[in-house]
């Protein structure tokens, strides 16, 4: 085995061991609801310093290996295919600036560039939209500090200057595991050139990004695990004080009820950005700012009220129910195991959705999806988020063995916090009157 390979493996193992120990300290403090002791603080700081040095050494070792092994990517694909063929798991670990492909059984290891997976994960993400970074490789009780502006005071000659307190808000992250699994047939794995790179560099990062979008923009926790971990976005709480908007929102109400309302709280608004569905943006592109004169759309070139617009269907609320037509009217219905659904309709209310059926037949069942549109606004400086520890990617030939398939599984620990709830506001778009 190449000396550099052994060196990288030992560095990765030490880096991960330090991260695990930092997490143990953080978990203990959280369980006992206390701050770190002096001894724990010294150990924490020592581990953090050592990980910074290990990160630099990993980068240097990876650069050396890539320089000496220009076919590293092909070698990585070969390891994965060979391991899948003999029923051995392959692990891919993303640590700071490198990616390590590790043969669990034989110990082989190949460094690659972590940006291959991080760039598609963050490209087009809300933080990318407003010019904020997505931290990676975080560990333990990482704390996000936010310093606010401090006002100076004008004084007369000889007057005493009183102390100025610096408002300081710091919240520690509580990361939770998020993951995605994609089965791939052995035939595709062996025969398709570029399949591995497509999965690792494009499909899986984008799938994780969609989940993070759902966490950030949903008006409710995505599931009970996220609720328990506190992994929710800012609009969950903002929904309690939601703004009512017209069925087709007007420029003045968006500007006054939402933008001005957030700025009135003292938020500087440097990273303000709207969030809405693509359909909502399309509607606003066809609505004028003014009722008369030259047509100027409310939303143009992904900008509204002077602020950027980020589109994601995750901010919508979709409720599915069933209705049965009996006699001359629709009525709520509980779907039975052997029932046949004749109609599938969508609308902003049950009545408007069922209007799309036309002339219903007696005894027939309709699946109804009611979509409630929301428009969110927030200063995303106050919703920091990041990935903790190493991203863990496993190629598993066991779970789908009966289907002659291989599972590609990506797991990572993700944390996010709402530092200032007043920096976020959400408006509910009313259902159409007909």
C-alpha positions in Angstrom: 0.0 0.0 0.0 1.2 3.5 -0.9 2.8 5.4 2.1 0.6 8.4 1.3 -2.5 6.2 1.4 -1.6 5.0 5.0 -0.9 8.6 6.0 -4.3 9.9 4.8 -6.1 7.0 6.5 -4.5 7.8 9.9 -5.3 11.5 9.5 -8.9 10.8 8.6 -9.3 8.4 11.5 -7.8 10.9 14.0 -9.9 13.8 12.6 -13.1 11.7 13.0 -12.1 10.5 16.5 -11.7 14.1 17.6 -15.1 15.1 16.2 -16.7 12.1 18.0 -15.1 13.2 21.3 -16.2 16.8 20.8 -19.7 15.5 20.2 -19.6 13.4 23.4 -18.7 16.5 25.4 -21.5 18.5 23.8 -24.0 15.7 24.4 -23.0 15.4 28.1 -23.4 19.2 28.7 -26.8 19.1 26.9 -28.0 16.1 28.9 -26.9 17.7 32.2 -28.1 21.2 31.1 -24.9 22.9 32.0 -21.9 24.8 30.5 -18.6 23.0 29.9 -16.3 22.6 32.9 -12.8 24.2 32.8 -11.3 20.8 32.0 -13.8 20.1 29.2 -13.2 23.5 27.7 -9.4 22.9 27.6 -10.0 19.5 26.0 -12.5 21.0 23.5 -10.1 23.8 22.4 -7.2 21.3 22.1 -9.3 19.0 19.9 -10.4 21.9 17.7 -6.9 23.2 17.3 -5.7 19.7 16.4 -8.5 19.3 13.8 -7.4 22.5 12.1 -3.9 21.1 11.7 -5.2 17.7 10.6 -7.3 19.5 8.0 -4.3 21.3 6.5 -2.3 18.0 6.5 -5.2 16.2 4.8 -5.2 18.9 2.0 -1.5 18.5 1.5 -1.6 14.7 1.5 -4.5 14.8 -1.0 -2.6 17.1 -3.3 0.4 14.9 -3.2 -1.6 11.8 -4.0 -3.5 13.5 -6.9 -0.3 14.7 -8.3 1.2 11.2 -8.2 -2.0 9.5 -9.3 -3.7 11.4 -12.1 -6.2 8.5 -12.6 -7.6 8.7 -9.0 -11.2 9.1 -10.2 -11.1 6.0 -12.3 -9.4 4.1 -9.5 -12.2 5.1 -7.2 -14.9 3.8 -9.6 -12.9 0.6 -10.0 -12.8 0.1 -6.2 -16.5 0.6 -5.9 -17.4 -1.8 -8.7 -15.0 -4.5 -7.5 -16.3 -4.3 -3.9 -19.9 -4.4 -5.1 -19.1 -7.5 -7.2 -17.7 -9.3 -4.2 -20.3 -8.1 -1.7 -18.1 -5.7 0.2 -19.2 -2.3 1.4 -17.4 0.8 0.3 -17.3 4.0 2.3 -16.7 7.5 1.0 -15.9 10.1 3.6 -15.9 13.8 2.9 -13.6 15.6 5.3 -13.1 19.3 4.9 -11.3 19.8 1.6 -11.0 16.2 0.4 -13.0 13.1 -0.4 -11.7 9.7 0.7 -12.9 6.5 -0.9 -12.2 3.7 1.5 -12.3 0.0 0.9 -13.7 -1.2 4.3 -12.5 -4.8 3.9 -9.0 -4.2 2.5 -8.2 -0.7 3.6 -7.7 0.9 0.2 -8.1 4.7 0.1 -8.2 7.4 -2.6 -8.4 11.2 -2.0 -10.7 13.2 -4.3 -12.0 16.8 -4.2 -14.8 17.5 -1.8 -16.1 20.3 -4.0 -17.4 17.7 -6.4 -20.3 17.1 -4.0 -20.4 20.4 -2.1 -20.8 22.6 -5.1 -24.0 21.0 -6.4 -25.3 20.9 -2.8 -24.9 24.6 -2.3 -25.3 25.9 -5.9 -28.7 27.7 -6.1 -29.4 27.2 -2.4 -30.9 30.1 -0.5 -27.6 31.0 1.1 -26.0 31.1 -2.3 -28.8 33.4 -3.5 -28.1 36.0 -0.8 -24.4 35.6 -0.7 -23.9 33.7 2.6 -21.6 30.7 3.1 -22.7 27.2 4.1 -20.1 26.1 6.7 -19.0 22.4 6.6 -17.0 20.2 8.9 -18.5 21.7 12.0 -18.1 19.8 15.3 -19.6 19.7 18.8 -21.4 22.7 20.2 -20.5 25.0 17.4 -21.9 28.5 18.2 -23.2 31.0 15.7 -22.6 34.6 17.0 -24.5 37.6 15.7 -23.2 41.1 16.5 -25.7 44.0 16.1 -24.8 47.6 15.3 -23.9 49.7 18.3 -24.9 53.4 18.4 -22.3 56.1 19.3 -23.4 59.0 21.5 -22.9 62.8 21.0 -21.8 64.4 24.3 -20.9 67.8 25.6 -17.4 68.7 26.5 -16.3 67.1 29.8 -19.4 64.8 30.0 -18.8 61.3 31.1 -19.3 58.5 28.6 -21.6 55.7 29.8 -21.0 52.1 29.0 -22.4 50.9 25.7 -23.6 47.3 25.8 -23.1 45.2 22.7 -26.2 43.1 22.0 -24.8 39.6 21.5 -26.9 36.7 20.4 -25.4 33.2 20.3 -27.1 29.9 19.9 -25.5 26.5 19.7 -26.5 24.2 17.0 -28.4 20.9 17.5 -27.6 18.9 14.4 -29.7 16.0 13.2 -29.0 13.3 10.7 -30.4 13.7 7.2 -29.9 11.1 4.5 -30.8 9.7 1.1 -30.7 6.2 -0.4 -30.7 5.4 -4.1 -30.7 1.8 -5.5 -28.8 1.1 -8.7 -28.8 -2.2 -10.5 -25.6 -4.1 -10.8 -25.9 -4.1 -14.5 -26.0 -0.3 -14.6 -23.2 -0.1 -12.1 -20.9 -2.3 -14.3 -21.9 -1.1 -17.7 -22.6 2.7 -17.5 -19.7 5.0 -17.8 -20.0 8.1 -15.5 -22.8 6.6 -13.5 -20.9 6.8 -10.2 -19.9 10.4 -10.8 -23.5 11.3 -11.7 -24.8 9.8 -8.4 -22.0 11.2 -6.2 -21.6 14.6 -7.7 -25.2 15.5 -8.9 -28.1 13.3 -7.9 -27.4 12.8 -4.2 -26.3 16.3 -3.3 -29.4 17.7 -5.1 -31.6 15.3 -3.2 -30.1 16.5 0.1 -30.5 20.1 -1.0 -34.2 19.5 -1.7 -34.6 18.1 1.8 -32.8 21.1 3.3 -35.1 23.4 1.3 -38.1 21.5 2.7 -36.8 21.9 6.3 -36.1 25.6 5.8 -39.3 26.7 4.0 -42.0 24.4 5.3 -44.6 25.9 7.7 -44.4 22.6 9.8 -41.7 20.2 10.7 -41.0 17.7 7.9 -41.5 14.8 10.3 -41.4 13.9 14.0 -37.7 13.3 14.1 -37.1 16.8 12.8 -39.6 18.3 15.3 -37.8 16.5 18.2 -34.4 17.6 17.1 -35.6 21.2 16.6 -34.7 21.0 12.9 -37.2 23.4 11.6 -37.1 26.6 9.6 -38.1 30.1 10.5 -41.6 30.0 8.9 -42.9 27.4 11.4 -43.0 30.0 14.2 -43.7 32.9 11.8 -47.0 31.2 10.8 -48.4 32.0 14.2 -48.4 35.7 13.2 -49.0 35.2 9.5 -50.1 38.1 7.2 -53.3 37.7 5.2 -52.7 38.4 1.5 -55.2 38.8 -1.4 -55.8 35.9 -3.8 -53.5 37.8 -6.2 -51.2 39.8 -3.9 -50.8 43.5 -4.7 -47.5 45.5 -4.7 -48.6 47.8 -1.9 -49.6 45.0 0.5 -46.4 43.0 -0.1 -44.3 46.1 0.4 -46.2 47.5 3.4 -47.4 44.3 5.2 -44.2 42.3 4.8 -41.0 44.2 3.7 -41.7 47.3 5.7 -42.9 45.2 8.7 -39.6 43.3 8.9 -37.5 46.5 8.5 -39.5 48.2 11.2 -38.2 45.7 13.7 -34.7 47.1 13.3 -33.4 44.3 11.0 -30.8 45.9 8.6 -32.1 43.8 5.7 -28.8 43.2 4.1 -29.6 39.6 3.2 -33.4 39.9 2.8 -34.9 37.5 0.3 -38.4 36.5 -0.7 -39.4 32.8 -0.9 -42.4 31.6 -2.9 -43.4 28.8 -5.3 -42.6 29.0 -9.0 -46.3 29.2 -9.8 -46.7 32.2 -7.4 -43.8 33.9 -9.0 -45.3 33.4 -12.4 -48.6 34.9 -11.3 -46.8 38.0 -9.9 -44.9 38.4 -13.1 -48.2 39.0 -14.8 -49.5 41.5 -12.3 -48.8 45.3 -12.5 -47.4 47.5 -9.8 -49.7 50.3 -10.9 -53.3 50.0 -12.1 -52.9 52.6 -14.8 -50.1 53.7 -17.1 -47.1 51.7 -18.5 -47.2 48.0 -17.4 -44.6 47.3 -14.8 -44.8 43.8 -13.3 -44.6 43.2 -9.5 -42.0 40.6 -10.0 -39.4 40.9 -12.8 -36.2 39.0 -13.3 -36.6 37.3 -9.9 -36.7 40.6 -8.1 -39.7 42.0 -6.2 -40.0 45.2 -4.2 -36.3 45.6 -4.8 -35.4 42.3 -3.2 -34.3 38.9 -4.7 -36.9 36.1 -5.1 -36.0 32.5 -4.4 -38.4 29.9 -5.7 -39.2 26.6 -4.0 -42.4 24.6 -3.9 -41.4 23.5 -0.4 -43.1 26.6 1.0 -46.5 25.5 -0.3 -48.9 23.5 1.9 -50.5 20.6 0.1 -53.4 18.7 1.8 -54.9 15.6 0.2 -58.4 14.3 0.9 -61.1 12.4 -0.9 -64.7 13.3 -1.9 -67.5 11.0 -3.2 -70.3 12.2 -5.4 -73.6 10.9 -4.2 -76.9 12.0 -5.7 -76.2 15.6 -6.5 -73.4 16.7 -4.2 -69.9 15.9 -3.1 -69.2 14.7 0.4 -66.1 13.9 2.5 -65.1 10.3 2.1 -62.6 7.9 3.7 -60.8 5.9 1.0 -61.2 2.1 1.3 -58.7 -0.6 0.3 -60.4 -1.6 -3.0 -61.8 1.8 -4.0 -61.1 3.2 -7.4 -60.3 6.9 -7.7 -61.9 8.3 -10.9 -60.9 12.0 -10.6 -57.7 13.7 -9.5 -58.1 17.4 -9.1 -56.0 20.3 -7.7 -57.1 23.7 -6.4 -56.7 26.4 -3.7 -59.8 25.1 -2.0 -61.9 21.9 -2.1 -64.7 23.7 -3.9 -62.5 25.2 -6.6 -60.7 21.9 -7.1 -63.9 19.9 -7.5 -65.1 22.6 -10.0 -62.5 21.1 -12.4 -64.4 17.8 -12.6 -67.1 19.2 -14.8 -70.0 16.7 -14.8 -69.3 14.1 -12.1 -70.9 10.6 -12.2 -72.9 9.3 -9.3 -70.9 7.2 -6.8 -67.5 8.2 -8.2 -64.6 9.2 -6.0 -62.3 12.2 -6.4 -58.8 12.7 -5.0 -58.5 16.3 -4.0 -55.3 18.2 -3.4 -55.7 21.7 -1.9 -52.7 23.9 -2.3 -52.2 26.9 0.0 -49.7 29.3 -1.3 -47.4 31.2 1.0 -45.0 34.1 0.4 -42.1 34.2 2.9 -39.6 37.0 3.5 -36.6 36.9 5.7 -33.1 38.1 6.4 -31.2 34.9 6.0 -28.3 36.2 8.0 -30.4 35.2 11.0 -30.9 31.6 9.9 -27.4 30.1 9.9 -27.0 26.5 8.8 -24.2 24.1 8.4 -23.0 20.5 8.0 -21.3 18.9 11.0 -18.5 16.4 10.9 -17.8 14.4 7.8 -20.3 13.5 5.1 -20.7 9.7 5.1 -21.4 7.9 1.8 -21.7 4.1 1.8 -22.1 1.8 -1.2 -24.1 -1.1 0.2 -24.4 -4.3 -1.8 -26.5 -6.1 0.8 -29.8 -4.3 1.4 -31.0 -4.6 -2.2 -29.3 -8.0 -2.9 -32.5 -9.8 -3.7 -33.2 -7.2 -6.5 -29.6 -7.5 -7.7 -29.1 -3.9 -6.9 -26.7 -1.8 -4.9 -27.8 1.0 -2.5 -25.9 4.3 -2.6 -26.5 5.9 0.9 -25.5 9.4 1.9 -25.8 10.6 5.5 -24.8 13.9 7.0 -25.5 15.9 10.2 -27.2 19.2 9.5 -28.0 22.0 11.9 -29.9 25.3 11.6 -31.2 27.9 14.0 -33.4 31.0 13.9 -31.4 33.6 15.7 -34.0 36.4 15.4 -37.6 35.4 14.7 -38.6 39.0 13.9 -36.3 38.8 10.8 -38.9 36.5 9.2 -42.5 36.9 8.1 -44.9 34.9 6.1 -48.1 35.8 4.2 -50.9 33.4 3.4 -52.4 33.9 -0.1 -56.2 33.7 0.0 -58.2 31.2 -2.1 -59.8 32.6 -5.2 -63.4 33.5 -4.9 -64.5 31.3 -7.8 
